[in-house]
Amino acid sequence: MAITIQYERPVSHAAHWARRLALLSCLLFVAVVLSHRFGPLTTPHFLVLAGFAAAMAALAVLLAVIGLARLWQVGARGGKASFMALLLSLLPLGTAGAAAYSYLYKPALYDVTTDTAAPPPWLAEPHAAQDFLSRAGTVTAEDRAKQMEAYPGLSGRRYEGALDRVYQGVRNVATAYGIQIVAEDGLDNILADLEDLVIDPNKAAKGVDALGDVPIPEARPLETPLVPHVGGSGDVLLQGEWRSPVFGFRFDVVIRLREEAETTLVDMRAASRYGPHDLGMGADLVEGYLKALDAELLGIAGD
């Protein structure tokens, strides 16, 4: 008498739990990113929640590996679940891995500038509650030296153009680049240059004396109050805020325009609002903005 034996494949519970954990970690990570980019979630809380999502994804990967091992050893069901868990874990773990790489291999700086000797000053000192992301309150000379070593090509721009022309280009590029200007100083320097080009015919007629058409200098009323500048007497300063396109990390930015010998020098400074490390995004922001400014002012850029 023949006996039929039916083989039933075992089920890998680790594989199925891996898929559940990976799905939960991926959904949590997406929700955290959206809340940080478009909502009220601050960067310290974002880092905590994103780290928790990455830890869940790492656990899911471990369970998925166990599921695949069971599939190889005894043919246990759960291969598809393990594969799906690995795919879902790529987003949180890949982002965490990229951040860890930048943290380890890029200099620990949160404030970078094109002028390390005399950085553009803040019109209003940026302030934010750091929570557990403690950092030094001031940027030291060692930090500037570290920046010069890491980013030797980070330098300002000199344009063969008038201050008002370069100022307009700076504003246009800031708008296109997503920098929101919140404060300005030194605009009376631009207005003074424009006023010098304007000749009032009525005042010129009143200033002609009997000896000839020689105008008599007249006192021009002061239209702007005598307010001391934050920067140099001839500087124009623009302070703004910028957020990274994907994750919404906040940066404070200040741009300085200085007229020198019929040219205009543009320097820039960018500081991460939170934490002691900007993961290299500050230098990328400055370089990207200045390249866009070069394209905007194409034809008047100097060496």
C-alpha positions as CSV (number, residue, x, y, z in Angstrom):
1,M,0.0,0.0,0.0
2,A,1.5,3.3,-1.1
3,I,1.6,6.2,1.3
4,T,1.5,9.7,-0.1
5,I,3.5,12.3,1.9
6,Q,2.6,15.9,1.2
7,Y,5.4,18.3,2.0
8,E,4.4,21.7,3.4
9,R,6.9,24.5,3.2
10,P,7.6,26.3,6.5
11,V,6.8,30.0,6.8
12,S,9.4,32.6,7.7
13,H,7.9,34.9,10.2
14,A,11.0,37.0,10.2
15,A,10.5,37.8,6.5
16,H,6.9,39.0,7.1
17,W,7.9,41.1,10.1
18,A,10.7,42.6,8.0
19,R,8.2,43.7,5.4
20,R,5.9,45.3,8.0
21,L,8.8,47.1,9.7
22,A,10.2,48.3,6.5
23,L,6.9,49.7,5.3
24,L,6.3,51.4,8.6
25,S,9.8,52.9,8.6
26,C,9.4,54.2,5.0
27,L,6.1,55.8,5.7
28,L,7.4,57.4,8.9
29,F,10.4,58.7,7.1
30,V,8.3,60.3,4.3
31,A,5.9,61.9,6.8
32,V,8.8,63.3,8.8
33,V,10.5,64.8,5.7
34,L,7.2,66.4,4.6
35,S,6.6,67.8,8.1
36,H,10.1,69.2,8.2
37,R,10.0,70.6,4.7
38,F,6.5,72.1,4.6
39,G,5.3,71.9,8.2
40,P,6.3,73.1,11.7
41,L,8.8,70.3,12.6
42,T,12.1,71.7,13.7
43,T,15.5,70.2,12.6
44,P,16.4,68.6,16.0
45,H,13.0,66.8,16.1
46,F,13.4,65.8,12.5
47,L,16.8,64.2,13.2
48,V,15.4,62.2,16.1
49,L,12.4,60.9,14.1
50,A,14.4,60.3,10.9
51,G,17.0,58.4,13.0
52,F,14.3,56.3,14.6
53,A,13.0,55.4,11.1
54,A,16.5,54.5,9.9
55,A,16.9,52.2,13.0
56,M,13.6,50.5,12.2
57,A,14.7,50.0,8.6
58,A,18.0,48.5,9.8
59,L,16.1,46.0,12.0
60,A,13.9,45.2,9.0
61,V,17.0,44.5,6.9
62,L,18.3,42.1,9.6
63,L,15.0,40.2,9.6
64,A,14.9,40.2,5.8
65,V,18.4,38.6,5.8
66,I,17.1,35.9,8.2
67,G,14.1,35.3,6.0
68,L,16.4,34.9,2.9
69,A,18.6,32.5,4.9
70,R,15.6,30.4,5.9
71,L,14.5,30.3,2.2
72,W,17.9,29.0,1.2
73,Q,18.3,26.5,4.0
74,V,14.8,24.9,4.2
75,G,12.8,26.6,1.5
76,A,10.7,28.6,3.9
77,R,8.1,31.0,2.5
78,G,8.9,34.6,2.7
79,G,11.3,35.4,-0.1
80,K,9.1,38.0,-1.7
81,A,8.5,39.6,1.7
82,S,12.2,39.8,2.4
83,F,12.9,41.3,-1.0
84,M,10.1,43.9,-0.5
85,A,11.5,44.8,2.9
86,L,14.9,45.4,1.4
87,L,13.5,47.7,-1.2
88,L,11.4,49.7,1.3
89,S,14.4,50.1,3.6
90,L,16.5,51.7,0.9
91,L,15.0,55.2,1.3
92,P,15.6,55.8,5.1
93,L,18.8,53.8,5.2
94,G,20.2,55.3,2.1
95,T,19.5,58.8,3.3
96,A,21.1,58.1,6.7
97,G,24.1,56.6,5.1
98,A,24.7,59.6,2.8
99,A,24.3,61.9,5.8
100,A,26.7,59.8,7.9
101,Y,29.3,59.9,5.0
102,S,29.1,63.7,4.8
103,Y,29.3,64.1,8.6
104,L,32.5,61.9,8.7
105,Y,34.3,63.1,5.6
106,K,33.4,66.8,5.4
107,P,34.7,69.5,7.8
108,A,32.6,70.2,10.9
109,L,31.5,73.7,9.9
110,Y,28.2,75.4,10.2
111,D,29.3,78.9,8.9
112,V,31.1,79.4,5.6
113,T,32.0,82.6,3.8
114,T,33.8,83.8,0.7
115,D,35.8,86.3,2.8
116,T,37.5,84.5,5.7
117,A,39.4,87.6,6.8
118,A,36.4,89.9,7.1
119,P,33.2,88.0,6.7
120,P,30.0,89.9,5.8
121,P,28.3,90.8,9.1
122,W,24.8,89.8,10.1
123,L,22.2,92.5,10.1
124,A,20.3,90.5,12.7
125,E,22.2,87.7,14.5
126,P,20.5,84.4,13.7
127,H,19.1,82.6,16.7
128,A,17.4,79.3,17.1
129,A,16.8,76.8,20.0
130,Q,19.4,74.1,19.4
131,D,18.1,71.6,21.9
132,F,20.6,68.8,21.9
133,L,22.5,70.1,18.8
134,S,25.0,72.1,20.8
135,R,27.6,74.2,19.0
136,A,30.1,77.0,19.7
137,G,28.6,80.4,19.8
138,T,31.3,82.0,17.7
139,V,33.3,81.0,14.6
140,T,37.0,80.8,15.4
141,A,40.1,81.4,13.3
142,E,40.6,77.6,13.3
143,D,37.2,77.2,11.7
144,R,38.1,79.6,9.0
145,A,41.4,77.9,8.4
146,K,39.5,74.6,8.2
147,Q,37.2,76.1,5.6
148,M,40.0,77.3,3.4
149,E,41.6,73.9,3.4
150,A,38.4,72.1,2.6
151,Y,37.0,74.6,0.1
152,P,39.9,76.5,-1.4
153,G,37.8,77.7,-4.4
154,L,35.2,79.4,-2.3
155,S,35.8,83.1,-3.1
156,G,33.8,86.2,-3.9
157,R,33.1,87.8,-7.3
158,R,34.2,91.1,-8.8
159,Y,32.1,92.6,-11.6
160,E,32.9,95.4,-13.9
161,G,29.5,97.0,-13.3
162,A,27.9,99.8,-11.3
163,L,26.6,99.0,-7.8
164,D,22.9,99.4,-8.8
165,R,23.3,97.0,-11.7
166,V,24.9,94.3,-9.6
167,Y,22.4,94.9,-6.8
168,Q,19.5,94.2,-9.2
169,G,21.2,91.0,-10.4
170,V,21.8,89.9,-6.8
171,R,18.1,90.4,-6.0
172,N,17.0,88.6,-9.1
173,V,19.2,85.6,-8.5
174,A,18.2,85.4,-4.8
175,T,14.5,85.2,-5.8
176,A,15.2,82.5,-8.5
177,Y,17.4,80.6,-6.1
178,G,14.8,80.5,-3.3
179,I,16.5,83.0,-0.9
180,Q,14.0,85.1,0.9
181,I,15.5,88.5,1.6
182,V,14.4,89.7,5.1
183,A,16.6,92.7,5.8
184,E,18.8,95.2,3.9
185,D,21.2,97.9,4.8
186,G,23.2,100.5,2.8
187,L,20.6,101.1,0.1
188,D,21.3,104.9,0.4
189,N,24.6,104.2,-1.4
190,I,22.7,103.0,-4.4
191,L,20.3,105.9,-4.2
192,A,23.2,108.4,-4.0
193,D,24.7,107.0,-7.1
194,L,21.4,107.3,-9.0
195,E,20.8,110.8,-7.7
196,D,24.2,112.0,-9.0
197,L,23.1,111.1,-12.5
198,V,20.0,113.2,-12.4
199,I,20.1,116.9,-13.3
200,D,17.2,119.1,-12.1
201,P,16.7,121.8,-14.9
202,N,14.9,124.1,-12.5
203,K,17.7,124.1,-10.0
204,A,20.2,124.6,-12.8
205,A,18.4,127.7,-14.0
206,K,18.2,129.2,-10.5
207,G,21.9,128.7,-10.1
208,V,23.0,130.8,-13.1
209,D,24.5,134.1,-12.1
210,A,25.1,137.3,-14.2
211,L,28.7,136.4,-15.1
212,G,27.7,133.5,-17.3
213,D,26.1,130.1,-17.4
214,V,28.0,128.9,-14.3
215,P,25.7,127.1,-11.9
216,I,26.0,128.0,-8.2
217,P,26.2,124.9,-6.0
218,E,23.1,124.5,-3.9
219,A,22.7,122.3,-0.8
220,R,20.7,119.2,-1.7
221,P,18.3,118.1,1.0
222,L,19.1,114.9,2.7
223,E,16.4,112.3,1.9
224,T,17.8,109.4,3.9
225,P,18.5,109.6,7.7
226,L,22.0,109.3,9.0
227,V,21.8,105.8,10.3
228,P,25.1,104.0,11.0
229,H,25.8,101.0,8.7
230,V,26.4,97.6,10.0
231,G,29.1,97.0,7.5
232,G,31.5,99.5,5.9
233,S,30.3,103.0,5.0
234,G,30.0,102.1,1.3
235,D,28.7,98.5,1.7
236,V,25.3,97.2,0.7
237,L,24.1,94.2,2.8
238,L,21.3,91.8,2.2
239,Q,20.3,89.1,4.7
240,G,18.0,86.3,3.8
241,E,16.8,82.8,4.6
242,W,17.1,79.7,2.5
243,R,15.8,76.1,2.8
244,S,17.2,73.1,1.0
245,P,14.8,71.9,-1.7
246,V,14.2,68.3,-0.5
247,F,14.6,68.1,3.2
248,G,14.1,71.8,4.1
249,F,17.2,72.4,6.2
250,R,17.3,76.1,7.1
251,F,20.2,78.4,6.3
252,D,20.8,82.1,7.1
253,V,22.5,84.0,4.3
254,V,24.1,87.5,4.1
255,I,25.3,89.0,0.8
256,R,27.7,92.0,0.8
257,L,28.2,94.4,-2.2
258,R,31.1,96.7,-2.1
259,E,32.1,99.2,-4.8
260,E,35.9,99.4,-5.4
261,A,37.6,101.3,-8.2
262,E,34.7,101.2,-10.7
263,T,34.0,97.5,-9.9
264,T,31.6,95.8,-7.5
265,L,32.8,93.1,-5.2
266,V,30.2,90.5,-4.0
267,D,30.9,88.3,-1.0
268,M,28.5,85.8,0.6
269,R,28.1,84.1,3.9
270,A,25.9,81.1,4.8
271,A,25.2,79.5,8.2
272,S,23.2,76.5,9.1
273,R,20.5,77.5,11.6
274,Y,20.8,74.2,13.6
275,G,23.7,72.0,14.6
276,P,27.5,72.2,14.5
277,H,27.8,70.6,11.1
278,D,26.1,71.6,7.8
279,L,27.2,68.4,5.9
280,G,28.8,70.6,3.2
281,M,25.5,72.1,2.2
282,G,26.6,75.7,3.1
283,A,29.5,75.6,0.6
284,D,27.3,74.1,-2.1
285,L,24.7,76.9,-1.5
286,V,27.3,79.7,-1.8
287,E,29.0,78.1,-4.9
288,G,25.6,77.5,-6.6
289,Y,24.4,81.0,-5.9
290,L,27.5,82.7,-7.2
291,K,27.5,80.6,-10.3
292,A,23.9,81.6,-11.0
293,L,25.0,85.2,-10.3
294,D,27.8,84.9,-12.9
295,A,25.2,83.7,-15.5
296,E,22.9,86.6,-14.6
297,L,25.6,89.2,-14.9
298,L,27.2,87.6,-17.9
299,G,29.5,90.0,-19.7
300,I,30.5,92.2,-16.8
301,A,32.3,89.6,-14.6
302,G,35.9,90.5,-13.8
303,D,38.8,88.4,-12.7
